[in-house]
Amino acid sequence: MAGFRVTHNKSLNEQTNNLSEQRDLSKFDNLPDCKIWTSFKKGEDAAFNYIYKKYFYQLYNYGNQFINDADVIQDLIQDLFIELREKRKNLGDVESIKFYLYKILKRKILHYKKKNVTDLFSDSWMYEKAFDITLSHETNLINTQISKETKEKLSKVMNKLSKRQKEIIIYYFYEGMTYKQIAELMDFSKVEHARVLVSRSIAKLREEIKKYSISLFIICCAGLVKWINS
């Protein structure tokens, strides 16, 4: 019976600790990124844990667009968080935590692949299936208002884009990034370059859409694309 009590108490303690941790982390749910980041910089472990748990799998999915190696991606992400924790006192202010983490991870990926690829700014350095766009079968709007044939057309249209075009469409429409953020993330020397690529990518979409008689609204409608955060 003693052994049973020890096991039972341990289980209760674990449950209590988990509930306590959930309460500690939930307080950040409605805070803006800048305040969460400030708490993290001040050394609040709960803020660090919140950032880690919220963004780890998003970072993993993002990294998977460039490297088809789960172990490498996870190692790079772990390194990223270790460095963040070690350097937290010296970090600057951040308005968008996700964008900041994406930028660091992509830099790490570039560094990792630098030895193996000659042209890092062509499509060739990305993973073969980078930024493939998959329509969500879980979205009610798709299930009720868009036919199977239209879904297939949508997939064909979106995947007519080059990898860089798909990448920037994802950033602009589905991640809601600004031109400035996109320019930083895609290593453009000028913000205008991001505007131009977005414009050209949309023009390419319109060109392909005409072939299939699909509305651009349908493609860009919220919820039509299952992506990193779905």
C-alpha positions in Angstrom: 0.0 0.0 0.0 2.9 2.4 0.7 4.1 2.0 -2.8 0.7 2.7 -4.1 0.4 5.9 -2.1 3.8 7.1 -3.3 2.8 6.6 -6.9 -0.6 8.1 -6.4 0.9 11.2 -4.7 3.5 11.6 -7.4 0.8 11.6 -10.0 -1.2 14.2 -8.1 1.9 16.3 -7.7 2.6 16.1 -11.5 -1.0 17.1 -12.2 -0.8 20.0 -9.8 2.5 21.1 -11.4 1.1 20.9 -14.9 -1.9 22.9 -13.9 0.3 25.5 -12.2 2.4 25.7 -15.3 -0.6 26.1 -17.5 -1.8 29.0 -15.4 1.6 30.6 -15.5 1.7 30.4 -19.3 -1.9 31.3 -19.9 -1.3 34.8 -18.5 0.6 35.6 -21.7 -2.1 34.6 -24.1 -3.7 38.1 -24.3 -0.5 40.1 -24.0 1.1 41.8 -27.0 4.4 40.4 -28.2 6.4 43.4 -26.9 5.3 42.8 -23.3 6.0 39.0 -23.5 9.4 39.7 -24.9 10.1 42.3 -22.2 9.2 39.7 -19.5 11.5 37.1 -21.2 14.4 39.6 -21.3 13.9 40.3 -17.6 14.5 36.6 -16.9 11.0 35.4 -16.4 11.2 31.6 -17.1 7.4 31.4 -17.7 7.8 33.9 -20.6 10.6 31.8 -22.1 8.6 28.6 -21.7 5.6 30.3 -23.3 7.6 31.4 -26.3 9.2 28.0 -26.7 5.9 26.1 -26.5 4.0 28.4 -28.7 6.6 28.6 -31.5 8.6 25.4 -31.5 6.4 23.5 -33.9 5.8 26.6 -36.1 9.5 26.9 -36.4 9.9 23.2 -37.1 7.3 23.5 -39.9 9.0 26.6 -41.2 12.5 25.0 -41.2 11.1 22.0 -42.9 10.5 24.1 -46.0 14.3 24.4 -46.4 15.8 21.2 -45.0 14.2 17.8 -45.3 16.0 16.5 -42.2 14.0 16.5 -38.9 17.1 16.0 -36.7 18.9 18.9 -38.3 15.9 21.2 -38.0 15.3 20.3 -34.3 19.0 20.8 -33.5 19.0 24.3 -35.1 15.8 25.2 -33.2 17.3 24.0 -29.9 20.4 26.0 -30.6 18.3 29.0 -31.3 16.5 28.9 -28.0 19.7 28.1 -26.1 21.3 31.2 -27.6 18.2 33.3 -26.9 18.3 32.3 -23.2 22.0 33.0 -22.9 21.8 36.4 -24.6 18.4 37.6 -23.4 19.8 40.5 -21.4 21.5 42.0 -24.5 18.6 41.4 -27.0 16.8 44.4 -28.5 13.1 45.0 -28.4 10.8 42.9 -30.6 7.4 43.7 -32.0 6.7 40.3 -33.6 8.2 37.3 -31.8 7.4 34.9 -34.6 9.0 37.0 -37.3 12.1 37.5 -35.1 12.4 33.7 -34.6 11.8 33.0 -38.2 14.6 35.4 -39.2 17.1 33.8 -36.8 16.2 30.2 -37.9 16.4 31.0 -41.5 19.9 32.6 -40.9 20.9 29.4 -39.2 19.6 27.3 -42.0 21.5 29.4 -44.5 24.7 29.0 -42.5 24.2 25.3 -42.3 23.6 24.9 -46.0 26.3 27.3 -47.1 28.9 24.6 -47.5 26.7 22.4 -49.7 25.0 24.9 -52.1 26.6 27.3 -54.6 23.7 29.6 -55.1 21.7 30.3 -52.0 19.4 32.8 -53.7 18.0 30.5 -56.3 15.2 28.0 -55.9 17.7 25.2 -56.0 18.9 25.6 -52.4 15.4 25.1 -50.9 14.0 21.7 -50.1 12.4 20.2 -53.2 8.8 20.5 -51.8 9.4 23.9 -50.1 6.3 25.9 -49.5 3.9 23.4 -51.2 0.5 24.8 -50.6 -2.1 22.3 -49.4 -5.8 23.1 -49.2 -7.3 22.3 -45.9 -10.0 19.6 -45.9 -11.0 20.6 -42.4 -12.2 24.1 -43.4 -16.0 24.3 -43.5 -15.9 27.0 -46.2 -14.0 24.6 -48.5 -16.2 21.6 -47.7 -19.5 23.5 -48.2 -18.8 26.1 -50.8 -16.0 24.8 -53.1 -16.3 21.7 -55.2 -13.6 19.0 -55.4 -12.9 20.1 -58.9 -12.3 23.7 -57.8 -10.0 22.5 -55.0 -7.9 20.7 -57.5 -7.8 23.8 -59.7 -6.7 25.9 -56.8 -3.9 23.5 -55.9 -2.7 23.6 -59.5 -2.8 27.4 -59.7 -0.9 27.9 -56.4 1.7 25.4 -57.3 2.4 27.0 -60.7 4.3 29.6 -58.7 8.1 29.3 -58.2 9.3 28.4 -54.7 10.3 32.0 -54.1 6.9 33.3 -55.3 5.1 30.8 -53.0 7.3 31.7 -50.2 6.5 35.4 -50.5 2.8 34.7 -51.0 2.8 32.8 -47.8 4.5 35.6 -45.9 2.3 38.3 -47.3 -1.2 36.8 -47.3 -1.1 34.1 -44.7 1.5 35.2 -42.2 0.5 38.9 -42.6 4.0 40.2 -42.7 4.9 43.7 -43.8 7.0 44.4 -46.9 9.8 45.4 -44.5 9.6 42.1 -42.7 9.5 40.2 -45.9 12.5 42.1 -47.2 14.5 41.2 -44.1 13.4 37.6 -44.1 14.2 37.1 -47.8 17.4 39.1 -47.6 16.4 41.8 -50.1 18.6 44.9 -50.1 15.5 47.1 -50.5 11.9 47.0 -49.3 10.9 47.8 -52.8 12.2 44.4 -53.9 9.6 42.7 -51.7 6.8 44.9 -53.2 7.9 44.0 -56.7 8.0 40.2 -56.0 4.6 40.3 -54.3 3.2 42.2 -57.3 4.8 39.8 -59.8 3.6 36.8 -57.8 0.0 38.1 -57.7 0.2 38.8 -61.5 1.3 35.2 -62.0 -1.7 34.0 -59.9 -4.0 36.2 -62.0 -2.6 34.7 -65.2 -3.1 31.2 -64.0 -6.5 31.9 -62.5 -7.8 33.0 -65.9 -7.0 29.6 -67.3 -9.2 27.9 -64.7 -11.9 30.6 -64.2 -11.3 30.9 -60.5 -11.7 34.1 -58.4 -8.6 35.5 -56.7 -10.8 36.1 -53.7 -11.3 32.4 -53.3 -7.6 31.8 -53.2 -6.8 34.5 -50.8 -9.9 34.0 -48.6 -9.0 33.3 -45.0 -9.0 29.6 -44.1 -8.4 28.2 -47.6 -4.9 27.3 -47.1 -3.6 24.9 -44.5 -0.2 26.3 -43.6 2.3 26.6 -40.7 -0.1 27.7 -38.1 -3.0 25.3 -38.9 
